[in-house]
Amino acid sequence: MRKALDMNERGRKAAVLARFFRQQPDRIAALWRRMRLAAHEADGSTASLGQLDGLVEPFIREVGRTLEGEETSPWSRTRAVLRLSPERGARALYEEFAALRRCLVDAAEVLGGGDWERERINRAVDEAVDSAVALLQRLKDPRADGPRVAFGGLVVEYFERPSRVKRTTPDAKDGRPAMH
C-alpha cells in the first residue's frame, strides 16, 4: 500500500512540475536572465542580448510537455528564433545553456521532481546544446555535419558590430566638455 502511495505522490509532483513549466515559463526565464546578468557583472562585461533570449520561454514550455509524456524532442517542437553569433562562438552557447539547465533542474528540485524528471530535462538540454553548436559550426563551414536533432524554429546569424555613432554632450565643443 505504501508503494502505491509513493507512486501516486510522484505522479502528482510530476504533474505539478510539468504544469508549472508549461504555464509559467516566464518565471524560470526571468531567473535565467538574472543569472546571465549576474555573470556579466561579475566578469566586468556588459550584458548583451543572449543568443537564447527569444526562445527560452517556448523551450521551457515544450520541456513541460515532455514531462507530461510527449515523446518528440522539445527542441524540435520549439517555435522561436535562435540567434547564433560566430563572434561569441560555441563557448557562449554552452554558458547560456548551462545557466538554463541549472534553472530548470533547480525548479524541478524545488517542485519535487525526481530522477526521471531530471533525466528528461537533461536530455532535452543536451539535444538543444548539441543542435545549436552544430548549427553554429555549419555557419562557419557549410560542409560541417548538421544537427542530430533539428531545431523547430528559425535560425539567424546574429551580427554584433560596435556603434559608429560618437556620442557627445550637448554642451561639448571641440570634443571637450563645457565647464560651468
Secondary structure, 3 states (H helix, E strand, C coil): CHHHHHHHHHHHHHHHHHHHHHHCHHHHHHHHHHHHHHHHHHCCCCCCCCCCCCCHHHHHHHHHHHHCCCCCCHHHHCCCEEEECCCCHHHHHHHHHHHHHHHHHHHHHHCCCCHHHHHHHHHHHHHHHHHHHHHHHHHHCCCCCCCCCCCCCEEEECCCCCCCCCCCCCCCECCECCCC
